[in-house]
């Protein structure tokens, strides 16, 4: 886990250090932004991510409490903690970097998401989408879970470009952040649970 943390931190800070709006990034956003045929769908799929991020852990906690299912409660706890950590880290990064959004810098880029506010890097929607996809994939490591969830997360990331509210590096850092926090949350809770179980076994001897 330490190697992962080191690689994750170095990669993240290297990208953040170069978090200036580059011409090639603006060009990609302009091209995506000009293709408005899927704008209504992209707005809907983009806004759905926070609903999913809240609904899935809530569904597991309700199921766990009603059926006294400790596995469901554990999943709700892990996913909820990963989601909360993701929101906190994303907010701190936004406030630290203070990168302006594409439509604020380039007049030819239009914002098709009226709810977009605050700073640009990292993309909170992309971070949440990949956090949910990674959390579900870690809980259910099956191809029929992994492929659809990451396809959904990738489309959310693209939608943020098309809507004119993020640069490619914003969504990439968001995806990296959401994925990393989900993985870290899973590992930390697994270690904590293993420590508790070992301690209980020793006390029961």
N, C-alpha and C positions, 0 to 999 in steps of 0.2 A: 504493500500500500504506500510506503514511503517513496518508492520510485515513481509511482503514479502521481503523487502529490508534487514531487519535484518537477516532473515533466509538465504537468498541468500548469503549475505556477510559472515556470519559465516561458512556456508557450503563450500563456495569457498575457504576461507582462511585456513580452516582446511585441505582441500584436497591439497592445494598448499604447505602448511607447510610440508606435507609428500610426496612431489613430487620427490622422489628418485626412480630410476629404481629398482624395486623389482624382485626377481627371478621368481615369479609366473606370473608377467606381461610379462617378456621376454619369458617364456614358451608358453604363449598364442599367442604371436606374431610369435614365431617360428612355431607353429602348423599351424596357418593361412597362414604364408608366404610359407610354403612347398606345399600348395595346389594351384598350378599355373594354373589350368584349366580355371579359370575365370579371370586371370590377365588382358588380353586385355579389357574385359568388365569392370572390376573394374577401370582400368585407365581412360576409357571413362566416366564412371559415376562420377568418382571423379573429373575430370576436367570440367564436365558440370556444377558444382555447382556455380562457379563464373559467368558463362554465364547467368544462371537463375537469380542469384542475381542482375544482371544488367538489364537483359531484361524485367523482370516483372514490376519493377517500371517505366522503360522507356516506356513500352507499355501503362501503365496507364496515364502517363503524356501526351503522344501523343494523346491518345483517349480523354483525358480531354480537351486539347487545341483545338483539331479539332472540337469537338462537344460541347464545352463550358460546359462540365460536371464537376461540382464542386465536386461531390462525387468521381469521378475517380482521379481528381487532389489531393483530400485529401488522397486517398489511396496511390497514388504515393509518396506524401510527407511523410506519416507515414512509409511506407516500405523503402523509401530511407534513412530517418533519422535512422531507426533501423539498416539498413545495414551499414551505415557509422559509427555509434556508435559501432557496432559489430567489424568492421575491426580495429578501433582505440583501443578498449579495448583488443582485441586479440593480437595485436602487442605489446602493453605495457606489457601485461602479459608475452609474449614470451621473451622480452628483460629483464624483471625483473627476471624471473626464470632461464633462460639460460640452459634448460635441453637438453642434447644431444639426437639425434634420435637413435632408436634401432639399425639400421645398422651401426652407428658410434661406438657403444659400443660393439656389439656382432658380431663377424666375420661370424658366421653361418647364420645371417639374411641378406638377400639380398634386396637392394632397387630396386624395379621395377618401380619406378616413378623418372625419371631423372630430373623432374622439382622441386623436393622437395629440399628446401634450408632453411637456418635459423634454429631456435630452434624448439624443439618438442612440448612443452606444452604452451598453449593448441593447439589442432588441429584446424587450421584456416578453413579447409574444413568442418569439422564437425560443427564448430560454425556457418559457413555461411549456411550450409544445414538446421540446426535446426532453425536458424534465419528466413530463408525463409519459412520453414514449419510452424513455429509459427505465423509469420506475416500473412500468407494466412489463417491460421485457425482462427485467431482473426478477420480477415475481413469477412470471410465466415465460421461461426461455424456450418458446416454441416458434417455429417459423411463421405460423399463421397469426401470431400476436406481433412478432417483431416487424415483419414486412409492412402490414397495414399501419401500425402506429408510427413507424418512421416515415412512411410515405405521407401520412397526414402531417407530421411535423415539418417535413420538407416543403409541402405545399403552403403551410402557414408561413414559413420563412420566405418563400417566393412571393406570397401575397403582400408581405410588408414592403418588398421592392416595388411591386406593381402599383401599390397604393401611394407610392412616393414618399413614404415616411421613414425609410431606412436605407443605408448603404449596404453592399454585400458584406463588408467586414463587420457591420453591426449584427447582422443575422448569424454570421459565422461565430463571433464571440458569444452571442446569445446561445447558440446551439452547444458550443463547447462548455459554457457555464452550466446550462441546465443538465447536460449529460454528466458532467463531472460531479455536480452536487448530488445527483441521484445515486451515482455509483458510490460516492463517499459516504452518503447517508446509509446506504445498504450495508457497506462494510463496517462502519462504526457500530451500527445497531447489532449486527451479527456478532461482533467481538464482545460487545457489552452483554448480549444475551448468553453467549458462551461462558463469560466470566461469572455471571449470576448462577447459571446452571452448575458450574464447577463448584462454586461456593456453597450452594445448597446441598450438593452431594457430600461435601466434606462435613457439613454441619449435621447431616442425617446419619453419618456413620457412628 
